[in-house]
Amino acid sequence: MGKVLLILVVLITAIFATLSLTMRQSTSEYVDSMNTNIDNLKAKEISNYVLDYAIRQIDNGT
């Protein structure tokens, strides 16, 4: 009975470790993707501001 219990504990630990590592890796990829999306949105926001500023300057005649 002790050997069976030990084998089950080792098996459950291995499964838990595998799941933890897989989730950690996929979470890391998700965070990288989110950072890229945020950077793209910031770049679009800056370009929109610059375009709006240029249009206002043209309207003002400067």
N, C-alpha and C positions, 0 to 999 in steps of 0.2 A: 504493500500500500504506500509506503514511504517513497519508493522509486517512482511509482506512477504519479504521485503528487509532485515530486521534484520535476519530472518530465513536463507535466502540465504547467507548472510555474515557469519553467524555461520557455516553453512554447508560447504562453501568453505574453511573457516579457518580450520575446522576439517579435511577435505580432504588433505589440504596442510600440516598440522601437521603430519598426518599419513604417507604421502609420504616422508616427510623429515626424520622422525624417521626410516622408513624402509630403505631408502637410506643410512642413517648414519650407521645403523647396518651392511648392506651388504658391505659398504665401509670398515668398521672396519675388517670384516672377510677377505676381499680381501687383505688389508694391512698385516694382520697376515700371510696369505698364501704367500705373496711376501717375507716377512722377513724370513720365513722358507726356501723358495727356495734359497734366497741369502745365508743363513747360510750353506745350503747343498753344494752350488757351492763353497763357500770359503773352506769348509772342503775337497772337492775333489781337489781343487787347491793346498792346502797344502800337501795332500797325494801324488799328482803327483810330486810336487817339491821334497819331501823326497825320493820318489822312483827314480827319476832322479839323485839326489845327490848320493844315494847309488850305483847306476849303475856306475856313474862316478868314485866313490871311488874304486869300484872293478876293473874297467878298468885300473886305475892308479896303482893298486897293493898295496894300503894302507888300 
